[in-house]
């Protein structure tokens, strides 16, 4: 049994702490006592982990750190953990380039796996697995987490902090076509795609490829698109173009405020998952290329629903992270430096089986 600390006890962090507690000694740390009170039987510490000194003192006695803080805190948190010479597996979706910490991690002898959720996360692990076994020409990932009940006006609920979700709507989307990186605004190139068990969903460009652009530059075509209920892109564009997602301060009655802070304050109660709310996670990955001299297409389909009193996005994100946490703490994955999840391709079967044991099933067909 290892001693593991989970930083962040929100909807995803709490699920990860409970899962890891089945086999390890777990401590959960969060600034919210309300979040911590939901973790019965787990050691908890209420503290501000955004303070570097506090964080580094906190993690001294642990074998592994698992990160589940909001994206805007993620990069600095990971840097602080690496400087403390602790291995870390993290789900934060932060803006900064994670490879900016690679040299530091190597200097400190730290294993640091980042973006270890569903997408980026499991999608990357699938990609990495096939990259080891075939020549890939095309990679496409469509993914979304949505509420089962569609309620006007947003038909959306979030398990992550609203500011992290809004980042998807404003961060320029990068994809690769014919070996050239193309950048378009988020929410562009919308398509309606019909999914058998769900019906029509709207896809649009988002910046989900992340590290794949650097680590898989030998693959000529790569794209990831986000899925939402049809109609959402239009109102998101209206909000964005009207300045509601802006980080630039404006003056209101003599006070300087950021519109994004007002928007997140308004949207959080509207997007928050409430008691009894249910969701689903849907993902479709198509990989095309050459394997053993033959043209092949692999298609992965995930449709995961709320189960065991646990929201789906927490399960699909959290269990990917806890699978990798087990690989690291057990010494099965020990690559020093920054590791995006595609580096774990050789451990695909372990992660897939770990998820399947918890009811998260990726169906695959080959043609």
C-alpha positions as CSV (number, residue, x, y, z in Angstrom):
1,X,0.0,0.0,0.0
2,X,1.3,3.4,-1.0
3,X,0.7,6.8,0.7
4,X,-1.0,9.0,-1.9
5,X,-2.3,12.5,-1.6
6,X,-5.0,13.8,-3.9
7,X,-4.9,17.6,-4.4
8,X,-8.5,18.8,-5.0
9,X,-11.7,17.2,-3.7
10,X,-14.2,18.3,-6.3
11,X,-16.5,16.1,-8.3
12,X,-13.5,14.4,-10.0
13,X,-10.9,14.6,-7.3
14,X,-13.3,13.0,-4.8
15,X,-14.0,10.1,-7.1
16,X,-10.3,9.5,-7.6
17,X,-9.6,9.6,-3.8
18,X,-12.4,7.0,-3.2
19,X,-11.1,4.7,-6.0
20,X,-7.5,4.9,-4.9
21,X,-8.5,4.3,-1.2
22,X,-9.4,0.7,-2.2
23,X,-5.8,-0.2,-2.4
24,X,-3.8,2.6,-0.9
25,X,-3.6,5.0,2.1
26,X,-5.2,8.2,0.8
27,X,-5.2,11.8,2.0
28,X,-7.4,14.4,0.2
29,X,-6.5,18.1,0.4
30,X,-8.8,20.9,-0.6
31,X,-9.6,24.5,0.4
32,X,-13.3,23.6,0.7
33,X,-14.3,21.8,3.8
34,X,-17.6,21.1,2.2
35,X,-15.9,19.1,-0.5
36,X,-13.9,17.2,2.1
37,X,-16.9,16.4,4.2
38,X,-18.2,14.1,1.4
39,X,-15.2,11.8,1.7
40,X,-16.2,9.5,4.5
41,X,-13.4,7.2,5.7
42,X,-10.6,9.2,3.9
43,X,-8.1,11.3,5.7
44,X,-8.7,15.0,4.8
45,X,-6.8,18.2,5.1
46,X,-8.4,21.6,4.6
47,X,-5.7,24.0,3.3
48,X,-4.8,26.4,0.5
49,X,-2.7,24.4,-1.9
50,X,-2.1,27.4,-4.1
51,X,0.6,28.5,-1.7
52,X,3.9,26.8,-2.7
53,X,5.3,26.5,0.8
54,X,2.1,25.1,2.2
55,X,1.9,22.6,-0.7
56,X,5.5,21.4,-0.5
57,X,5.2,20.9,3.3
58,X,2.0,19.1,2.8
59,X,3.3,16.5,0.3
60,X,6.5,15.6,2.1
61,X,5.4,12.3,3.5
62,X,3.7,10.9,0.4
63,X,4.8,8.4,-2.3
64,X,2.7,10.0,-5.0
65,X,0.8,13.2,-5.7
66,X,-2.4,13.1,-7.8
67,X,-3.5,16.5,-9.1
68,X,-7.2,17.4,-9.5
69,X,-7.1,21.2,-9.2
70,X,-8.7,23.7,-11.6
71,X,-6.7,24.3,-14.8
72,X,-5.6,27.9,-13.9
73,X,-3.8,26.4,-10.9
74,X,-2.4,23.3,-12.7
75,X,0.9,24.4,-14.1
76,X,2.2,26.1,-11.0
77,X,0.9,23.2,-8.8
78,X,2.8,20.7,-11.0
79,X,6.0,22.9,-10.8
80,X,5.8,23.1,-7.0
81,X,5.3,19.3,-6.7
82,X,8.3,18.6,-9.1
83,X,10.5,21.0,-7.1
84,X,9.6,19.0,-4.0
85,X,10.9,15.9,-5.9
86,X,7.6,14.1,-5.8
87,X,6.1,12.0,-8.6
88,X,2.8,13.3,-9.9
89,X,-0.1,12.2,-12.1
90,X,-2.4,15.1,-13.0
91,X,-5.7,15.8,-14.8
92,X,-5.4,19.7,-15.0
93,X,-6.1,21.1,-18.4
94,X,-3.8,24.2,-18.1
95,X,-2.9,26.7,-20.8
96,X,0.9,26.6,-20.4
97,X,3.2,24.2,-22.3
98,X,3.8,21.3,-20.0
99,X,7.2,20.6,-21.6
100,X,8.4,23.8,-20.0
101,X,8.7,21.7,-16.9
102,X,10.5,18.8,-18.6
103,X,14.0,19.9,-17.8
104,X,13.1,20.5,-14.1
105,X,11.5,17.1,-13.8
106,X,14.5,15.4,-15.2
107,X,16.8,17.4,-13.0
108,X,14.7,16.3,-9.9
109,X,14.3,12.7,-11.1
110,X,10.5,13.0,-11.1
111,X,7.9,11.1,-13.0
112,X,5.2,13.6,-14.1
113,X,2.2,12.5,-16.1
114,X,-0.1,15.3,-17.2
115,X,-3.4,15.7,-19.0
116,X,-4.4,12.2,-17.7
117,X,-8.2,12.4,-18.1
118,X,-10.5,11.2,-20.9
119,X,-9.5,13.5,-23.8
120,X,-6.8,14.5,-23.5
121,X,-6.0,11.3,-21.6
122,X,-7.4,8.0,-22.6
123,X,-7.7,9.2,-26.2
124,X,-3.9,9.8,-26.2
125,X,-3.2,6.4,-24.6
126,X,-5.2,4.8,-27.4
127,X,-3.3,6.9,-30.0
128,X,0.1,5.9,-28.4
129,X,-0.8,2.3,-28.4
130,X,-1.5,2.2,-32.1
131,X,1.5,4.4,-32.9
132,X,3.6,1.6,-31.5
133,X,2.0,-1.0,-33.8
134,X,1.1,0.7,-37.1
135,X,1.8,3.7,-39.3
136,X,-1.0,6.1,-38.6
137,X,-2.1,8.5,-41.3
138,X,-5.3,9.9,-39.7
139,X,-6.5,10.5,-36.1
140,X,-9.9,12.0,-35.3
141,X,-11.3,12.3,-31.8
142,X,-14.9,13.5,-31.1
143,X,-15.7,13.9,-27.4
144,X,-18.2,15.5,-25.1
145,X,-19.7,15.3,-21.6
146,X,-23.4,16.2,-21.5
147,X,-26.4,16.2,-19.1
148,X,-29.0,13.6,-19.8
149,X,-31.7,16.2,-19.2
150,X,-31.7,19.0,-21.7
151,X,-32.7,22.2,-19.9
152,X,-33.0,25.6,-21.5
153,X,-31.1,27.8,-22.0
154,X,-27.7,26.0,-21.9
155,X,-28.5,22.3,-22.1
156,X,-25.1,21.8,-20.4
157,X,-23.7,21.1,-17.0
158,X,-20.0,21.1,-15.9
159,X,-18.0,19.0,-13.5
160,X,-15.0,21.2,-13.9
161,X,-14.7,24.9,-12.9
162,X,-16.6,27.1,-15.3
163,X,-13.5,29.1,-16.2
164,X,-11.8,25.9,-17.4
165,X,-14.9,25.1,-19.6
166,X,-15.0,28.6,-21.0
167,X,-11.3,28.3,-21.9
168,X,-12.4,25.7,-24.6
169,X,-14.6,28.4,-26.2
170,X,-11.9,31.0,-26.5
171,X,-8.6,29.2,-26.9
172,X,-7.6,28.9,-30.6
173,X,-8.0,25.4,-31.9
174,X,-5.0,23.7,-33.5
175,X,-5.2,20.7,-35.7
176,X,-2.9,19.1,-38.3
177,X,-3.8,18.6,-42.0
178,X,-1.4,17.2,-44.6
179,X,1.4,17.6,-42.1
180,X,0.8,21.3,-41.5
181,X,-0.5,22.8,-38.3
182,X,-3.7,24.8,-38.8
183,X,-5.0,27.2,-36.2
184,X,-8.7,28.3,-36.3
185,X,-10.8,30.0,-33.7
186,X,-12.6,27.8,-31.2
187,X,-16.2,26.9,-32.1
188,X,-15.4,26.8,-35.8
189,X,-16.2,24.2,-38.5
190,X,-19.4,23.0,-36.9
191,X,-21.0,19.7,-38.0
192,X,-24.0,17.8,-36.9
193,X,-23.1,14.1,-36.3
194,X,-25.7,11.4,-35.5
195,X,-24.9,9.0,-32.8
196,X,-26.9,5.8,-32.6
197,X,-27.9,5.8,-29.0
198,X,-27.9,9.6,-28.4
199,X,-29.1,11.2,-31.7
200,X,-27.6,14.3,-33.3
201,X,-24.8,16.2,-31.6
202,X,-22.9,19.3,-32.7
203,X,-19.1,19.1,-33.1
204,X,-16.7,22.0,-33.3
205,X,-13.0,22.7,-33.3
206,X,-11.4,22.8,-29.9
207,X,-7.7,22.7,-28.8
208,X,-7.7,19.2,-27.6
209,X,-4.7,17.8,-29.5
210,X,-2.4,19.6,-27.1
211,X,0.9,17.6,-26.8
212,X,0.1,15.4,-29.7
213,X,1.0,18.2,-32.1
214,X,4.6,17.9,-30.8
215,X,4.9,14.2,-29.9
216,X,3.1,12.8,-33.0
217,X,4.4,15.2,-35.7
218,X,5.0,12.2,-38.0
219,X,1.2,11.7,-38.3
220,X,0.0,13.9,-41.2
221,X,-3.7,14.3,-40.1
222,X,-4.9,14.9,-36.5
223,X,-8.0,16.6,-35.2
224,X,-10.1,16.7,-32.0
225,X,-13.5,18.2,-31.8
226,X,-15.9,18.8,-28.9
227,X,-19.5,17.6,-28.8
228,X,-22.5,19.5,-27.5
229,X,-26.2,19.4,-28.1
230,X,-27.2,21.1,-31.4
231,X,-27.6,24.9,-31.2
232,X,-25.0,25.6,-28.5
233,X,-22.3,27.0,-30.7
234,X,-24.5,30.0,-31.8
235,X,-25.1,31.3,-28.3
236,X,-21.5,30.6,-27.2
237,X,-20.3,32.7,-30.1
238,X,-22.7,35.5,-29.2
239,X,-21.4,35.5,-25.6
240,X,-17.8,35.4,-26.8
241,X,-18.1,38.1,-29.4
242,X,-20.0,40.3,-26.9
243,X,-17.0,40.2,-24.6
244,X,-18.4,38.0,-21.8
245,X,-15.4,35.7,-21.9
246,X,-12.8,38.5,-22.0
247,X,-10.0,38.6,-19.5
248,X,-9.4,42.3,-20.1
249,X,-10.6,44.5,-17.3
250,X,-13.4,47.0,-17.9
251,X,-14.6,49.8,-15.6
252,X,-18.0,49.5,-13.9
253,X,-19.0,52.2,-11.5
254,X,-15.4,53.1,-10.8
255,X,-14.2,49.5,-10.3
256,X,-12.1,47.5,-12.6
257,X,-13.5,44.0,-13.3
258,X,-12.8,41.1,-15.7
259,X,-15.9,40.1,-17.7
260,X,-14.8,36.5,-17.4
261,X,-15.1,36.6,-13.6
262,X,-18.7,38.0,-13.8
263,X,-19.6,35.4,-16.4
264,X,-18.3,32.4,-14.4
265,X,-20.0,33.8,-11.3
266,X,-23.3,33.8,-13.2
267,X,-22.9,30.6,-15.0
268,X,-21.6,28.4,-12.1
269,X,-25.0,27.9,-10.4
270,X,-26.6,27.3,-13.8
271,X,-24.0,24.7,-14.9
272,X,-23.4,23.1,-11.6
273,X,-24.3,19.4,-11.3
274,X,-27.0,19.1,-8.6
275,X,-28.3,16.3,-6.5
276,X,-30.0,13.7,-8.8
277,X,-28.6,15.2,-12.0
278,X,-27.2,12.6,-14.4
279,X,-24.8,12.9,-17.3
280,X,-23.1,10.9,-20.0
281,X,-19.7,10.9,-21.7
282,X,-19.5,10.1,-25.4
283,X,-16.3,9.7,-27.5
284,X,-15.5,8.4,-30.9
285,X,-12.0,7.9,-32.1
286,X,-11.1,6.9,-35.7
287,X,-7.5,5.9,-36.5
288,X,-6.5,5.1,-40.1
289,X,-3.3,3.8,-41.4
290,X,-1.2,0.8,-42.4
291,X,-0.7,-2.3,-40.2
292,X,1.3,-5.3,-41.3
293,X,1.2,-4.0,-44.9
294,X,-2.6,-3.7,-44.9
295,X,-4.8,-0.6,-44.8
296,X,-6.8,-0.6,-41.5
297,X,-9.3,1.5,-39.7
298,X,-9.8,1.3,-35.9
299,X,-12.9,2.9,-34.4
300,X,-13.3,3.3,-30.6
301,X,-16.6,4.1,-29.2
302,X,-17.4,5.1,-25.6
303,X,-20.8,5.9,-24.2
304,X,-20.6,6.0,-20.5
305,X,-23.6,7.0,-18.3
306,X,-24.1,8.1,-14.7
307,X,-23.6,5.0,-12.5
308,X,-23.2,4.0,-8.9
309,X,-24.2,7.5,-7.7
310,X,-21.2,8.9,-9.7
311,X,-21.3,11.3,-12.6
312,X,-19.9,9.9,-15.8
313,X,-17.3,12.6,-16.5
314,X,-15.8,12.0,-13.1
315,X,-15.7,8.3,-13.8
316,X,-14.2,8.5,-17.3
317,X,-11.7,11.2,-16.3
318,X,-10.9,10.0,-12.8
319,X,-10.4,6.3,-13.4
320,X,-8.0,6.9,-16.3
321,X,-6.0,9.0,-13.9
322,X,-6.1,6.5,-11.0
323,X,-5.1,3.7,-13.4
324,X,-2.0,5.6,-14.3
325,X,-1.4,6.5,-10.7
326,X,-1.2,2.8,-9.9
327,X,1.2,2.3,-12.7
328,X,3.5,5.0,-11.4
329,X,3.3,4.2,-7.7
330,X,3.8,0.5,-8.4
331,X,6.9,1.2,-10.4
332,X,5.5,-0.1,-13.7
333,X,5.8,3.3,-15.4
334,X,9.0,5.2,-14.4
335,X,10.0,7.5,-17.3
336,X,11.6,10.5,-15.7
337,X,10.4,13.9,-17.0
338,X,7.1,15.2,-18.3
339,X,5.0,12.5,-19.8
340,X,1.9,13.3,-21.8
341,X,-0.5,10.3,-21.8
342,X,0.4,9.2,-25.3
343,X,3.8,8.0,-23.8
344,X,1.8,5.3,-22.0
345,X,0.7,3.5,-25.1
346,X,2.5,0.3,-24.0
347,X,0.2,0.3,-21.0
348,X,-3.0,0.6,-23.0
349,X,-4.3,-2.9,-22.0
350,X,-3.8,-2.3,-18.3
351,X,-5.6,1.0,-18.4
352,X,-8.4,-0.3,-20.6
353,X,-9.0,-3.3,-18.3
354,X,-8.8,-1.1,-15.2
355,X,-11.5,1.1,-16.7
356,X,-13.6,-1.9,-17.7
357,X,-13.6,-3.3,-14.2
358,X,-15.2,0.0,-13.1
359,X,-17.8,-0.1,-15.9
360,X,-16.1,2.3,-18.3
361,X,-16.0,0.3,-21.6
362,X,-14.3,1.3,-24.8
363,X,-15.7,-0.7,-27.7
364,X,-13.4,-1.2,-30.6
365,X,-14.0,-2.4,-34.2
366,X,-11.4,-3.0,-36.9
367,X,-12.0,-2.8,-40.6
